[in-house]
Amino acid sequence: MSRSPIHDLDDLRNHIYGRAEWLWQGSLVLSGIVLALTLWGFWSNTPSWLSITGLVAIVAPVVVVWLREAASELIVRGDKCRRLILYADGFGREIASTELAEARAWGLGVNPDVAPFVRPYYSSRETPGPRRLADILTESAFFTKQLAAKVRGGLMGAFILAVAAAVAALYLADLVSNTGLPGLLLAAKSVATFIAFLISGDFLLLVKKYGDLEQEAGRAYERCARLRIQSDLREDEVISVAEDYGVALLQCPPIPVWLYLRYRDALNDVYRRSHRQKGA
């Protein structure tokens, strides 16, 4: 039995977003390695380690930028698949053959795994049209808002704990240091470097990105929840919300798939139990 184009794009979208997530994670790991080498260079204070640290400090930022640029390109492609599926499902229209061919070409040479979605992906019972599009956007935005909030909260919690641990380490170094003032100065420099990395680097950047996504998804959820009950709803009204929501998704790294899998069933249960009555 042949699979529908939407199912093909579901799997391809999942594959593309997975690669983008992997690239983002790689850039974060590389940033962490640079921090570790910098701190080690402070404490070792040997010419060889200082040379290695200096070389890594020059090369790593370039690699990080390229990893994230590659991830951004994949996110754009994944979002194109998402929008094709969204509009095909919402309006009940076939995906244009030119669009389908372009998207399928992105998966040449790979055999994507089946996307880990519960079928049907959307629970809407509306007939194809603007109200169905608004209904499925409400569901999509609900998931995005909840998951983005969990990522943002987790990152902020980790940031606070890391800063507290760094300050505590500096305090303990002052109490137990047997190396005198030079050792304490090294500890202070290490803690300062660590905190500067957290504040100016990835932690707060990601907190902001996921926080922005949470807010925009919340706006889309509220707007579409109002639009879907209008009997005279026009296509352009819903498409406007869909495109604003899409821009927010493009500006944020993918939500980790493990987080989606962890909360997928619970969020499905919450949403579908709360929307059993039509228009509720």
C-alpha positions in Angstrom: 0.0 0.0 0.0 1.5 3.3 -1.1 1.9 6.1 1.5 0.4 9.5 1.1 2.6 12.5 0.3 1.8 14.0 3.7 3.1 10.9 5.4 6.3 11.0 3.3 6.8 14.7 4.3 6.1 13.9 7.9 9.0 11.5 7.9 11.2 13.8 5.9 10.4 16.7 8.2 11.3 14.7 11.3 14.5 13.6 9.7 15.5 17.1 8.7 14.7 18.6 12.2 16.7 15.7 13.7 19.8 16.6 11.8 19.3 20.3 12.7 19.0 19.4 16.4 22.2 17.3 16.1 24.1 20.2 14.6 22.9 22.6 17.3 23.9 20.1 20.0 27.3 19.7 18.4 27.8 23.5 18.5 26.9 23.5 22.2 29.3 20.7 23.0 32.1 22.5 21.1 31.5 25.6 23.1 31.7 23.6 26.3 35.0 22.1 25.1 36.4 25.5 24.5 35.4 26.6 28.0 37.0 23.5 29.5 40.2 24.0 27.6 40.4 27.6 28.6 40.0 26.8 32.3 42.6 24.0 32.0 45.0 26.4 30.4 44.6 28.8 33.3 45.5 26.1 35.8 48.2 24.2 33.8 50.0 27.5 32.8 52.2 25.5 30.4 53.3 26.8 27.0 51.9 23.7 25.2 48.4 24.0 26.7 48.3 27.7 26.3 49.1 27.2 22.6 46.4 24.6 22.2 43.9 26.8 24.1 44.7 29.7 21.8 44.4 27.7 18.6 41.0 26.2 19.7 39.8 29.7 20.8 40.5 30.9 17.2 39.1 27.9 15.3 36.1 26.9 17.4 34.0 30.1 17.1 34.2 29.7 13.3 33.1 26.1 13.5 30.3 26.9 15.9 29.0 29.6 13.5 29.1 27.2 10.5 27.3 24.4 12.5 24.5 26.8 13.4 24.3 28.1 9.9 23.9 24.6 8.6 21.3 23.9 11.2 19.4 27.1 10.2 19.3 25.9 6.6 17.9 22.6 7.7 15.3 24.3 9.9 14.1 26.3 6.9 13.7 23.1 4.9 12.0 21.4 7.8 9.6 24.3 8.1 8.8 24.2 4.4 7.7 20.6 4.9 5.7 21.6 8.0 3.9 24.3 6.1 3.1 22.1 3.1 1.6 19.5 5.5 -0.3 22.2 7.4 -2.0 23.8 4.4 -2.7 20.5 2.7 -4.4 19.2 5.8 -6.1 22.5 6.7 -7.5 23.3 3.3 -7.9 19.7 2.0 -5.8 20.4 -1.0 -3.2 18.3 -2.7 0.4 19.4 -2.4 1.6 20.9 -5.7 3.8 18.4 -7.6 6.6 21.0 -7.9 6.7 21.6 -4.2 6.5 17.9 -3.4 9.4 17.1 -5.8 11.6 19.9 -4.3 11.0 18.6 -0.8 11.5 15.0 -1.6 14.8 15.9 -3.3 16.1 17.0 0.1 15.9 13.4 1.2 17.8 11.9 -1.7 20.1 9.1 -0.5 18.5 8.7 2.9 15.7 6.5 4.2 14.0 8.5 6.9 12.6 6.6 9.9 8.9 6.8 10.5 8.1 10.0 12.3 7.1 9.4 16.0 3.7 10.9 15.7 0.4 9.5 16.9 -2.0 9.2 14.0 -4.0 11.2 13.2 -1.4 14.0 13.8 -4.2 16.6 14.3 -7.3 15.8 16.3 -9.5 18.4 14.5 -12.9 17.2 13.2 -13.6 20.3 11.2 -14.1 20.0 7.5 -11.3 21.4 5.2 -11.3 25.1 5.1 -10.2 28.2 7.1 -11.8 26.9 10.4 -10.0 23.6 10.2 -6.7 25.4 9.6 -7.3 27.6 12.6 -8.2 24.5 14.6 -5.1 22.5 13.8 -3.0 25.6 14.3 -4.5 25.9 17.8 -3.4 22.4 18.6 0.1 22.9 17.1 0.7 26.1 19.0 -0.5 24.5 22.2 2.1 21.8 21.9 4.8 24.3 21.0 4.0 26.6 23.8 4.1 23.9 26.4 7.3 22.3 25.2 9.1 25.6 24.7 8.2 26.6 28.2 9.8 23.4 29.5 13.0 24.0 27.6 13.2 27.6 28.7 12.5 26.7 32.3 15.1 23.9 32.3 17.8 26.1 30.8 17.1 28.9 33.3 17.2 26.5 36.2 20.5 25.1 34.9 21.9 28.6 34.5 21.0 29.6 38.1 22.5 26.4 39.5 25.7 26.8 37.5 26.1 30.4 38.7 25.4 29.4 42.3 27.9 26.5 42.0 30.6 28.8 40.6 30.2 31.3 43.4 30.2 28.5 46.0 33.4 27.1 44.4 35.1 30.5 44.7 34.0 30.8 48.3 35.3 27.3 49.2 38.6 28.0 47.3 39.0 31.1 49.6 38.5 28.9 52.7 40.6 25.9 51.9 43.2 27.3 49.5 46.7 26.3 50.5 48.4 27.9 47.5 48.1 31.4 48.7 47.0 34.4 46.7 48.1 33.2 43.2 45.9 30.1 43.6 43.0 32.1 44.7 43.4 34.5 41.8 43.4 31.6 39.4 40.2 30.3 41.0 38.6 33.8 40.7 39.7 34.1 37.1 38.3 30.6 36.3 34.9 31.4 38.0 34.8 34.8 36.2 35.4 33.1 32.9 32.8 30.5 33.6 30.1 33.0 34.6 31.0 35.3 31.6 30.5 32.2 29.3 27.1 31.5 30.8 25.9 35.1 30.6 27.2 36.1 27.2 27.1 32.7 25.5 24.7 29.9 24.9 22.7 29.6 28.0 21.0 33.0 28.0 20.8 33.0 24.2 18.8 29.8 24.2 16.7 31.0 27.1 15.7 34.0 25.1 15.1 32.0 21.9 12.8 29.5 23.6 11.2 32.2 25.7 10.3 34.2 22.5 9.0 31.0 20.9 6.8 30.3 24.0 5.3 33.8 23.8 4.7 33.7 20.0 3.1 30.2 20.3 0.9 31.5 23.1 -0.3 34.4 20.9 -1.0 32.0 18.0 -2.9 29.7 20.3 -5.1 32.4 21.6 -5.7 34.0 18.2 -6.5 30.8 16.5 -8.8 29.6 19.3 -10.9 32.8 18.7 -10.7 32.5 14.9 -11.8 28.9 14.7 -15.3 29.6 16.1 -16.0 32.3 13.5 -18.5 31.2 10.9 -17.4 33.8 8.3 -13.6 33.2 8.8 -11.5 34.2 5.7 -8.4 32.3 4.6 -6.2 35.3 4.8 -7.0 35.8 8.5 -5.8 32.4 9.4 -2.8 32.4 7.0 -1.6 35.7 8.6 -1.4 33.9 12.0 0.1 30.8 10.5 2.9 32.8 8.9 3.7 34.8 12.1 3.8 31.5 14.0 6.1 30.1 11.3 8.5 33.0 11.6 8.8 32.3 15.4 9.6 28.7 14.7 12.3 29.6 12.2 14.1 31.8 14.7 14.5 29.1 17.4 16.4 25.8 17.4 14.3 22.7 17.2 12.5 21.5 20.3 14.5 18.4 21.4 12.8 15.2 20.1 13.3 13.4 23.4 11.3 16.1 25.1 8.5 15.8 22.6 8.4 12.0 23.0 8.4 12.3 26.8 5.4 14.6 26.9 3.6 13.7 23.7 1.0 11.3 25.1 0.3 13.5 28.2 -0.2 16.6 26.0 -2.3 14.7 23.6 -4.5 13.5 26.4 -4.8 17.0 28.0 -5.6 18.7 24.7 -8.0 16.1 23.3 -9.9 15.6 26.6 -10.3 19.4 26.8 -11.6 19.7 23.2 -14.0 16.9 23.0 -16.9 19.3 22.6 -16.9 20.9 19.2 -15.8 24.6 19.5 -14.8 24.2 23.2 
